[in-house]
Amino acid sequence: MPRSNRPRGRKAAGDDASELDIERLMFGWRRAETRRGVSYTVQPISAANARKSYVCPGCGREIAPGIEHVAVWRADGVLGDEADLAGRRHWHTHCWRIA
C-alpha cells in the first residue's frame, strides 16, 4: 500500500494564519515597492473584484469594470494611513510596471 506524504496534524486553535490566508485570497497579495525613493503599497485587484471604472494616471485611459489592475498608495506619507488610503490611485498593471 502506498504511503501518504500529507501531514496529518491539525493547526492549533486560535491560529490566525487561516484568517490571513482568507484575506489574501479575497483581496490579493499586498506588497511594498519603492520608486524613486518613495515607498508605495501595491494591492492587486482581480477581475472579479474590479467593479468600478477608474482613470489610470499612467496612461490617462479608462480601467473598465472587470479588468485586472493594481491600486497604489504611499506607504510613508506624513499625514497618516487614512490620508494615504484616500490618495490611492488605480493603475493598469502594465502602466505601473513601466512607471
Residue pairs with C-beta under 8 A, 6 or more apart in sequence:
11 17
11 18
26 49
27 43
27 49
28 43
28 44
28 45
28 46
28 49
29 44
30 41
30 42
30 43
31 41
31 42
32 39
32 40
32 41
32 42
32 75
33 39
33 40
33 42
34 40
35 99
38 74
38 76
39 74
39 75
39 76
40 72
40 73
40 74
40 75
41 72
41 73
41 74
41 75
41 84
42 70
42 71
42 72
42 96
43 70
43 71
43 72
44 68
44 69
44 70
44 93
45 68
45 69
45 70
45 71
45 90
46 68
47 66
47 67
47 68
50 63
50 65
50 66
50 67
50 68
50 69
51 65
52 65
53 62
53 63
53 64
53 65
54 62
54 63
54 69
54 89
54 90
55 61
55 62
55 63
56 62
56 63
56 69
56 90
56 91
56 92
56 95
57 89
57 91
57 95
58 91
58 92
58 95
58 96
58 98
58 99
59 92
59 95
61 92
63 69
63 90
63 91
63 92
67 92
68 93
69 90
69 91
69 92
69 93
70 90
70 91
70 93
70 96
71 88
71 89
71 90
71 91
72 88
72 89
72 90
72 91
72 96
73 84
73 85
73 87
73 88
73 89
74 84
74 87
75 84
77 83
77 84
77 87
91 99
